[in-house]
Amino acid sequence: MKISIIGAGSWASAIADFLSKDNEVLMYARNIEDVDNINDLHINKKYFADIKLSENIKATNKIEDLLENKIIINAIPTQKTREVLSTIKDGLDEKILVNLSKGIEIKTLKRISQVIYELNPNCTYAVLSGPSHAEEVIRKMPTALVCACEDEKIAKEIQDIFSKNYLRVYTSTDVIGCEIGGAIKNVLAFGIGMVTGLGFGDNTKAAIMTRGIYEMNKFAISQGADIKTINGLCGIGDLIVTATSMHSRNNRCGILFGKGYSLDDACKEVKTVVEGIPTTKALYNLSKKENIELPITNEIYKVIFENKNPKDSVEVLMNRDKKSEY
């Protein structure tokens, strides 16, 4: 089988490496140097310079080349997805688009599935999500994911392609739940990193994580998601791996920000897109629009975008009105 991937970042490369054992993989990269490194040297110099990629992986800087294949994987950041895919939207008819990005579009407050179907309602959309660091997948460490698609037959087809050896994929029809879990966990991971950077301990992180899960559930249910999805790999599972590991760009950026780095300097230090930052803004605006109370998200937003002192935000959360846990 031949499979296309939009993007040449760390996660795109890890997935390409996995798929290349049984498939021919064509990756899209804007930078011609990245294309040449993959095609000639078989490495992704920026992310995995020490790992040799399969010769079954080829790269192109012509995105229209990807349309040769039925399955197209989206592995570019959420805020760039509409812009990039709009250039090939008319060629997506009857294609299966598998999304790997996690977030909510700032301009429209829409999930990726909604963006894709606006561009072309005639493609089939699936999302592949769960607790997964590219750095571990490319080193063949056991990982479990979920493929969600409204068409269960397609979900099982993707499951068959992606389930082998060190990667195990479960199926779901709850696209909304998988997308929301993957988006909100990045917001919470940034916040948990921030309290770590401030010097608070495990008690504080556990409190933010647990009450954050409550917020995740509350918001997901309001959007029509199944609570079981949030309590599974796409929600709690992904939050655990993102909020507790130094592989996590959102956690690392939050730690640096909590230590006093400016947001720009923290992002530069991390060197990759920190999806939790724009998603915080989108989630905050969406929750206000739909009148959904998300106290932790609100405080993370105020610290990032209104320059509120993070210690003041912690104090606000600790002194909210007394109530039952649920």
C-alpha positions in Angstrom: 0.0 0.0 0.0 1.1 3.6 -0.6 0.3 6.2 2.1 0.8 10.0 2.1 1.8 12.1 5.1 1.3 15.9 5.2 4.2 17.2 7.3 7.8 16.1 8.1 7.9 16.9 11.9 8.8 14.5 14.7 5.4 12.7 14.8 5.1 12.6 11.0 8.5 10.9 10.9 7.8 8.4 13.7 4.5 7.4 11.9 6.3 7.2 8.5 9.0 5.0 10.0 6.4 2.7 11.5 4.3 2.4 8.3 7.3 2.0 6.0 7.9 -1.6 7.1 4.9 -2.7 5.0 4.1 0.3 2.9 5.5 2.9 0.7 5.3 6.3 2.4 5.3 9.7 0.7 5.9 12.7 3.0 5.3 16.4 2.2 7.9 18.9 3.5 8.0 22.6 2.5 11.7 22.9 2.9 13.7 21.4 0.0 16.6 20.6 2.4 14.3 18.4 4.5 13.2 16.7 1.3 16.8 16.1 0.2 17.8 14.8 3.6 14.9 12.2 3.6 15.4 11.2 0.0 19.2 11.1 -0.2 20.4 10.6 3.4 17.3 8.8 4.8 17.2 11.0 8.0 15.1 13.7 9.5 18.0 15.9 10.4 16.0 18.3 12.6 14.3 15.8 14.8 16.0 12.4 14.5 19.5 12.9 13.1 20.7 9.7 14.7 18.0 7.4 13.3 18.2 6.0 9.8 14.8 6.0 8.0 13.6 3.3 5.7 14.2 3.7 1.9 10.5 3.1 1.6 10.0 6.7 2.8 10.2 9.4 0.1 9.6 13.1 0.4 8.3 15.8 -1.9 7.8 19.6 -1.6 4.8 19.4 -4.0 1.8 18.8 -1.9 -0.3 17.8 -4.9 1.9 14.6 -5.2 0.2 13.3 -2.1 -3.1 12.9 -3.9 -1.8 9.9 -5.7 -2.7 7.8 -2.6 -6.0 7.0 -1.0 -4.9 7.4 2.6 -3.6 10.8 3.5 -2.3 11.5 7.0 -2.4 15.1 8.4 0.5 15.7 10.7 0.9 19.5 10.7 -0.1 21.9 13.5 -3.8 22.6 14.0 -3.5 26.3 13.2 -1.9 25.6 9.8 -4.2 22.8 8.7 -6.9 24.8 6.9 -4.3 26.9 5.1 -2.3 23.9 3.8 -5.1 21.6 3.0 -7.1 24.2 1.2 -4.5 24.0 -1.6 -5.5 20.4 -2.3 -9.1 20.4 -1.0 -10.6 19.6 -4.4 -8.4 16.5 -4.7 -9.7 15.0 -1.4 -12.8 13.5 -2.8 -13.2 9.9 -1.6 -9.8 10.0 0.2 -9.4 8.8 3.7 -7.9 11.6 5.8 -6.3 10.5 9.1 -5.6 13.4 11.4 -2.8 13.4 13.9 -2.9 17.0 15.0 -4.5 18.1 18.3 -6.1 21.4 18.9 -9.0 23.8 18.2 -8.8 26.4 15.4 -8.5 29.9 16.9 -10.3 31.8 14.1 -13.4 29.6 13.9 -13.3 27.7 17.3 -13.7 24.5 15.3 -12.3 21.1 15.7 -10.1 19.6 12.8 -12.9 17.3 11.6 -15.2 20.4 11.2 -12.4 22.2 9.3 -11.8 19.2 7.0 -15.5 18.8 6.2 -15.8 22.5 5.4 -12.9 22.1 2.9 -14.3 18.9 1.4 -17.4 17.1 2.7 -16.7 14.2 0.3 -13.7 12.8 2.0 -13.7 10.3 5.0 -12.3 11.7 8.2 -10.6 9.7 11.0 -8.6 10.8 13.9 -5.7 8.8 15.4 -5.0 9.9 19.0 -3.7 8.9 22.4 -0.7 9.0 24.7 2.2 8.9 22.3 5.6 10.6 22.2 7.2 10.5 18.7 10.6 10.0 20.5 9.4 6.7 21.9 7.4 5.4 18.9 10.4 5.8 16.6 12.4 3.8 19.1 9.7 1.1 18.9 8.5 1.4 22.5 5.0 -0.1 23.1 2.3 2.5 22.5 -1.5 2.3 22.5 -3.7 4.7 20.4 -7.4 5.1 19.3 -8.6 5.5 15.8 -12.0 7.2 15.8 -14.2 7.5 12.7 -17.9 7.8 12.2 -17.6 4.9 9.7 -16.7 2.0 11.9 -15.5 0.0 8.9 -12.9 2.7 8.1 -11.8 2.8 11.7 -11.1 -0.9 11.6 -9.3 -0.5 8.3 -7.0 2.1 9.9 -6.6 -0.1 12.9 -5.4 -3.0 10.7 -2.8 -0.7 9.1 -1.5 0.8 12.3 -1.6 -2.2 14.7 1.6 -4.2 14.7 4.3 -5.2 17.2 4.9 -2.1 19.3 1.8 -0.2 18.3 -1.7 -1.2 19.3 -4.8 0.7 18.0 -8.3 0.5 19.4 -11.3 1.7 17.4 -14.1 4.2 18.3 -16.8 6.1 16.5 -16.5 9.1 19.0 -14.6 11.6 16.8 -15.7 14.5 19.0 -14.4 12.9 22.2 -11.0 12.0 20.7 -10.5 15.4 19.3 -11.5 17.2 22.5 -9.4 15.0 24.7 -6.4 15.6 22.5 -6.9 19.3 22.5 -7.6 20.0 26.1 -4.9 17.8 27.5 -2.3 20.2 25.9 -3.9 23.2 27.7 -3.7 21.3 31.0 -0.2 20.0 30.4 1.0 23.6 29.9 -0.7 24.6 33.2 0.8 21.7 35.1 4.2 22.5 33.7 3.7 26.1 34.8 3.0 25.1 38.5 6.1 22.8 38.3 8.2 25.7 37.1 6.8 27.8 40.0 8.2 25.3 42.4 5.0 23.7 43.6 5.0 19.9 44.4 3.2 16.7 43.4 0.1 17.6 45.5 -0.5 20.7 43.4 0.1 18.9 40.1 -2.3 16.1 41.1 -4.9 18.6 42.0 -4.6 20.5 38.7 -4.6 17.2 36.8 -7.6 15.7 38.5 -9.8 18.8 38.4 -8.6 19.4 34.9 -10.0 16.0 34.0 -13.3 17.1 35.4 -13.2 20.2 33.2 -12.3 18.0 30.2 -15.3 15.8 30.9 -17.6 18.7 31.4 -16.6 20.4 28.2 -16.6 17.2 26.2 -20.1 16.3 27.3 -21.4 19.7 26.3 -20.1 19.1 22.8 -21.7 15.7 22.5 -18.8 13.5 23.3 -19.0 10.1 25.1 -17.5 10.4 28.6 -15.9 7.0 28.2 -13.7 8.4 25.5 -12.4 11.1 27.8 -11.7 8.5 30.5 -9.7 6.4 28.1 -6.6 6.8 26.0 -7.6 9.9 24.2 -8.4 11.9 27.3 -6.8 10.8 30.6 -4.2 8.6 28.9 -3.0 11.4 26.8 -3.0 13.9 29.6 -0.9 11.6 31.8 1.8 11.3 29.1 1.7 15.0 28.2 1.7 16.4 31.7 4.3 14.2 33.3 7.1 13.9 30.7 10.0 16.0 29.5 9.3 14.7 26.0 6.1 16.9 26.1 6.6 20.3 24.4 3.6 21.7 26.3 4.9 20.5 29.7 8.4 21.8 29.0 7.2 25.1 27.7 5.0 25.5 30.8 7.9 24.7 33.1 10.1 27.4 31.5 7.2 29.9 31.6 6.7 29.2 35.3 10.4 29.7 35.9 10.1 33.2 34.5 10.9 32.9 30.8 8.8 35.1 28.5 6.4 33.1 26.4 8.4 33.8 23.2 11.7 32.6 24.9 10.0 29.5 26.3 8.7 28.6 22.9 12.1 29.2 21.3 13.7 27.0 23.8 11.3 24.1 23.1 12.0 24.6 19.3 8.7 23.0 18.2 5.1 24.2 17.9 3.4 24.3 21.4 -0.2 23.5 20.5 -1.4 24.1 24.0 -0.9 27.9 23.7 -3.3 28.7 20.8 -5.7 26.0 22.0 -5.9 27.7 25.4 -7.2 30.8 23.6 -9.6 28.9 21.4 -10.9 26.9 24.3 -11.3 30.0 26.5 -13.2 31.8 23.8 -15.4 28.8 23.0 -16.2 28.3 26.7 -17.2 31.9 27.1 -19.3 31.8 23.9 -21.2 28.7 25.2 -21.2 29.7 28.8 -19.3 26.7 30.1 -17.4 27.3 33.3 -13.8 26.1 33.1 -11.9 27.6 36.0 -8.5 26.1 35.4 -8.6 26.9 31.7 -9.6 30.5 32.5 -6.6 31.0 34.8 -4.2 29.5 32.3 -5.6 31.9 29.7 -5.2 34.9 31.9 -1.6 34.0 32.8 -0.6 33.5 29.1 -2.6 36.2 27.4 -3.3 38.8 30.1 0.0 38.7 32.0 -1.6 37.6 35.3 0.8 36.5 37.9 0.6 32.7 37.9 0.8 32.6 41.7 -2.2 34.8 41.9 -4.0 32.3 39.6 -3.2 29.5 41.9 -4.5 31.5 44.9 -7.8 32.2 43.0 -8.3 28.5 42.3 -7.6 27.5 45.9 -10.0 30.1 47.2 -13.0 29.4 45.0 -16.4 28.9 46.7 -16.5 25.7 48.7 -18.5 22.9 47.1 -19.0 19.2 46.7 -16.4 17.5 44.5 -19.0 16.4 42.0 
